[in-house]
Amino acid sequence: MFFPVDMRMSVAGPVEYFQDKAHQRQAMAVEALESSVKILREKGEIDAQVSSADAADLCGSYGLPVDEEWRAQQSM
């Protein structure tokens, strides 16, 4: 069946519009997931650093007073 060009364009226009919107939403979802993965990886690295650090060193790195008596007991 043959349709005039104007008829095909009137049907193709909305279809293309919705396809573009779907691609935009998909791209935004992928970007959000990539951002989430990046944040979780950074958090994991920070957690690993904190877990492996000495409590007195952590206090010192944040400018908190370090209890020397506690440190001496830990090194025994």
N, C-alpha and C positions, 0 to 999 in steps of 0.2 A: 504494500500500500504506500502511496506517495503522499507526503504531507508538504505543504508549502513551507518555505524556509522560516517565515514568521511564526508558524505554528510550532516548529521544532525549537526555535529559540525561546518561545514562551514556556515550553516544558523544560528545556535544558537549563534555563536560568535558575529557577528555584532549586533544582536538583544539584547543580554546581554550588549554589550558595550553601546548602545544607552539608554537602561534602566538605567544603572549605571550613565550615564551622566545626565539623567533626574532627578534621585534621588539626585545627587550632586547639581544640580541647585536649586532644591526644598529646600534642606537643607540650601543652601546659602541664599535663599530668606527668609526663616523662621528666620534665624539668623539676617539678616538685619532688618526685621520687629521687632524682639524682642529688638534689639538695639535701634531702633527708638522709641519704646514705652517707654523704660527705660529713654532715653534722654528727651522725652516729659513729663514724670512724674516728673523728676528732675526739669525741667524748670517750671512746674506748682507749685511745692513746693517753688521754689525760688520766683516766681511771687507772691505767697500768702504771703510769709514773707515780701517782699518789700511793697506790698499793705497795709499790716496791720501795718507797722512800721511808726514811727514818722519821719518826714523829717529831723529834727535836729539829731535824733539818727542815721539815715542813713549817714548823712554827717560826724558825729563823727566816725562811724565805718570805713569810708574810709579815715580818717585822714584829712578831710576838716575842715576849721574853721566853728564853729557854731556861728551864729548870736544870741547873748543872747537877744537882743531887740525883735527879731522875736519870740523867744521862750517865752518870758514874755507875749507878746500879745496873743499867742496861748493858754496859760494857763488861761487866764481871762475868 
